[in-house]
Each structure stands twice: as structure tokens, then as C-alpha cells.
């Protein structure tokens, strides 16, 4: 149908890691994109890893304030620079014996990272994306590229890069925010959406700094996008 679910296709190939690529700078680090990607990973029971690329453009480490929010939640963070080679060897090691997909907005350096991992890999995945862009709703093709070293695969998944959360219901989003999920039992109302309701445990946790405002903003934007 016209609403083929991106991550249902992904799970079908036994994808076991989603690498979420953002840039430290140029384009600016977008936590909202990370939040959507994490929802998708949790929904599909895939291990997420956040890769902050272009760290060479931010020598003062301004990105760390955002990275630290996710680090404290237990998400692995890898700092890379395709320009200087920082972190690229670690990234390559992470792909061994795994089936990995990369997601990231254009301009964050995903292609450069893929080409560092294996020459020509970005072109293959980019061509596939271009071919499927117009008809991504009618295709369920998933290509697996076997890496020449390490025995890993990179999965290419049409439709995944937009991160459209077609199959997520607004009421279930909170389950995929690891710091908010345990609090919902304490909300006054059973159908609390954790936006502005009285007696909401999530909103109370923001007041005392136990839940980050930035993460709640991401949560609110996801809910707004699903309605």
C-alpha cells in the first residue's frame, strides 16, 4: 500500500544496528532527528548508535551539551570526522558481523563516512536511494552490501532516510523515550499524553531536571507530526 512501513522492511532483513549520523556543525546538530531515529530503532528492536560527524568543525566542543544528554540516557555516542579520519576506524570495527543501516540528513557527511569504510559504498547506497525516491512507497527492496573486510553488511533501506513514523500511534511514543517510559504509571490520568495535562509525572520530572526539556521538545514535535 501507499503507507509501507519503513522499519517493517528493515526488520525483515534482520537489521541489528541503526547508526544515526548527525553533524556537530554545518548543518547544525538536530536533536529532533535523533529523537525520531531512536523511536524508530526502539520500535524495530534495533540497537541505535549516535554518530556525531564533523567534530573537526567544532573544536570548542559545543555539540557536547547535546551529545551528553543522550550519553547519560545510555546511548552509545561515536565522535567522527570524515575530514581528519577521527573515529573512522572505530566506526568500521562496529560494522563487523553486524547488519547496519545508516540514517542522516543530507550534508552531515554520511557519504564521506561510508566511503572511508569502503570505497564506492556511498555511491551504491546513494544510487539506490535516488532510484527509489519517487517510488519508495511501492517498493520493498532492501539491498545488503557485504563489506569486503570484517564480514559485516550495510543495509540500504528505501524510505528510511525520511524517518516517517507511519506506524507509530501518538499514545505509544512515550514508550520509546527511555527516561519518560517508567514515569507514565505515576500520571494522574491514564490517557495522559504528557504534553500539558495536570498531574503529569513527565512534566513534573522536567521541572526537577530529571527529564531534559530538549528531549521533551522532541517528544512533543513527534506527537504533533503524527496528528
C-alpha positions in Angstrom: 0.0 0.0 0.0 0.9 3.6 0.0 2.0 3.6 3.6 4.5 0.8 3.5 6.3 0.9 6.9 10.0 1.7 6.6 11.1 -0.2 9.7 8.9 -3.3 8.9 11.0 -3.7 5.8 14.2 -3.0 7.8 13.3 -5.6 10.5 12.6 -8.1 7.7 16.3 -8.2 6.8 17.3 -8.7 10.5 18.9 -5.3 10.8 20.6 -5.2 14.1 22.1 -1.7 14.3 20.9 1.7 13.2 23.7 4.3 13.1 22.2 7.8 13.3 24.6 10.3 11.7 24.4 14.0 12.7 26.9 16.8 12.2 28.5 18.6 15.1 28.1 21.7 12.9 27.3 22.7 9.4 24.4 21.7 9.3 23.6 22.3 12.9 23.1 19.3 15.2 19.4 18.4 15.1 18.3 16.6 18.3 14.8 16.2 16.9 16.2 14.0 14.1 18.0 11.9 16.7 14.8 11.5 18.7 12.8 10.3 15.7 15.5 7.8 14.8 15.6 6.5 18.3 11.9 5.9 18.3 12.2 4.0 15.1 15.1 1.9 16.4 13.3 1.0 19.6 10.1 0.2 17.7 12.0 -2.1 15.5 14.1 -3.5 18.4 17.3 -2.4 16.7 20.4 -1.2 18.6 20.9 2.5 17.9 24.2 4.3 17.9 24.6 8.1 17.5 27.5 9.2 15.3 28.4 12.8 15.6 30.4 13.6 12.5 32.4 16.8 11.5 33.7 17.2 15.1 36.7 19.0 13.4 34.4 21.9 12.7 33.6 22.4 16.4 36.9 22.5 18.2 35.3 24.1 21.2 33.0 21.0 21.5 29.8 23.0 21.6 28.0 19.8 20.4 28.9 18.1 23.7 25.9 19.6 25.6 23.5 17.8 23.3 25.6 14.6 23.0 25.8 14.4 26.7 22.0 14.2 27.1 22.0 11.0 25.0 25.1 9.7 26.6 23.5 9.9 30.0 20.5 8.0 28.8 22.8 5.2 27.9 23.0 5.6 24.1 26.5 4.9 22.6 28.0 8.0 21.0 30.8 7.9 18.5 32.6 11.1 17.5 33.9 11.1 14.0 35.4 13.3 11.3 35.5 12.1 7.8 37.8 15.0 7.0 40.5 14.1 9.6 39.8 10.4 10.0 38.9 10.7 13.7 36.8 7.8 14.9 36.6 6.1 11.4 38.5 3.0 12.4 36.1 2.6 15.4 33.1 3.0 13.1 34.5 0.3 10.8 35.0 -2.0 13.7 31.4 -1.6 14.8 30.2 -3.0 11.4 31.9 -6.4 11.8 29.5 -9.2 11.8 26.5 -6.9 12.0 23.8 -5.8 9.6 23.8 -2.0 9.9 21.8 0.8 8.4 22.9 4.5 8.4 20.4 7.3 8.6 21.2 11.0 8.4 20.1 14.3 6.7 21.9 15.3 3.6 25.1 17.3 4.3 26.0 15.5 7.6 28.8 13.6 5.8 27.2 10.1 5.7 28.6 9.5 2.2 32.1 10.5 3.2 32.0 8.1 6.2 30.7 5.3 4.0 33.5 5.8 1.5 36.0 5.8 4.3 34.6 2.4 5.4 34.7 1.1 1.9 35.4 3.0 -1.4 32.4 3.2 -3.6 29.9 2.2 -0.8 28.3 5.7 -0.7 27.7 5.7 -4.4 26.0 2.3 -4.3 23.7 3.4 -1.5 23.2 6.8 -3.0 22.2 5.4 -6.4 19.7 3.1 -4.7 18.2 6.0 -2.8 17.9 8.1 -5.9 16.3 5.2 -7.8 13.7 4.6 -5.1 12.9 8.1 -4.1 10.0 8.6 -6.4 8.5 5.2 -5.9 9.6 4.4 -2.4 6.1 3.6 -1.4 5.7 0.9 -4.0 9.0 -0.9 -3.4 10.1 -3.1 -0.6 13.6 -3.7 -1.9 16.3 -3.8 0.7 19.9 -4.3 -0.6 22.6 -5.6 1.6 26.1 -4.7 0.8 28.7 -7.1 2.1 31.8 -5.3 3.3 35.0 -6.7 1.9 36.6 -6.8 5.4 35.1 -7.9 8.6 32.1 -9.8 7.4 29.6 -7.1 8.1 26.8 -5.8 5.9 25.4 -2.3 5.3 21.7 -2.4 4.6 20.2 0.1 2.3 16.6 0.8 3.0 14.5 3.0 0.8 12.3 5.3 2.8 14.3 5.1 5.9 16.1 8.4 5.5 12.9 10.5 5.9 12.2 8.7 9.1 8.5 8.9 8.7 7.0 7.2 11.7 3.9 6.0 9.8 3.1 3.1 12.1 3.6 4.7 15.5 0.5 5.8 17.4 0.7 9.0 19.4 -0.1 7.2 22.7 2.8 4.8 22.3 5.6 7.3 21.5 6.4 7.8 25.2 7.3 4.1 25.4 10.3 4.8 23.2 11.6 7.7 25.3 13.6 5.6 27.8 13.6 8.2 30.5 9.9 9.0 30.3 8.5 5.5 29.9 8.9 4.5 33.6 7.1 7.6 34.7 3.8 7.1 33.0 2.3 4.9 35.7 2.5 7.9 38.1 0.5 10.3 35.9 -2.9 11.3 37.3 -4.7 10.4 34.1 -4.4 7.1 32.4 -4.7 8.6 29.0 -2.2 11.3 29.8 -0.2 12.4 26.6 2.5 14.2 28.7 2.0 17.5 26.9 0.2 19.8 29.3 -2.1 17.6 31.4 -2.4 18.3 35.2 -0.7 15.7 37.4 1.6 14.5 34.6 4.7 12.8 36.1 6.8 13.5 33.0 6.2 17.3 33.2 7.0 17.1 36.9 10.3 15.4 36.1 11.2 18.2 33.7 10.6 20.7 36.5 13.2 19.0 38.7 15.7 18.3 35.8 15.2 14.6 35.7 13.9 14.8 32.1 15.6 17.2 29.7 13.5 19.9 28.2 15.2 19.3 24.9 14.0 15.7 24.8 10.5 16.7 25.7 10.5 19.2 22.9 11.5 16.3 20.6 8.7 14.2 22.0 6.2 17.0 21.5 7.2 17.5 17.9 6.9 13.8 17.1 3.3 13.8 18.6 2.4 16.9 16.6 3.7 15.2 13.4 1.6 12.1 14.0 -1.7 14.0 14.5 
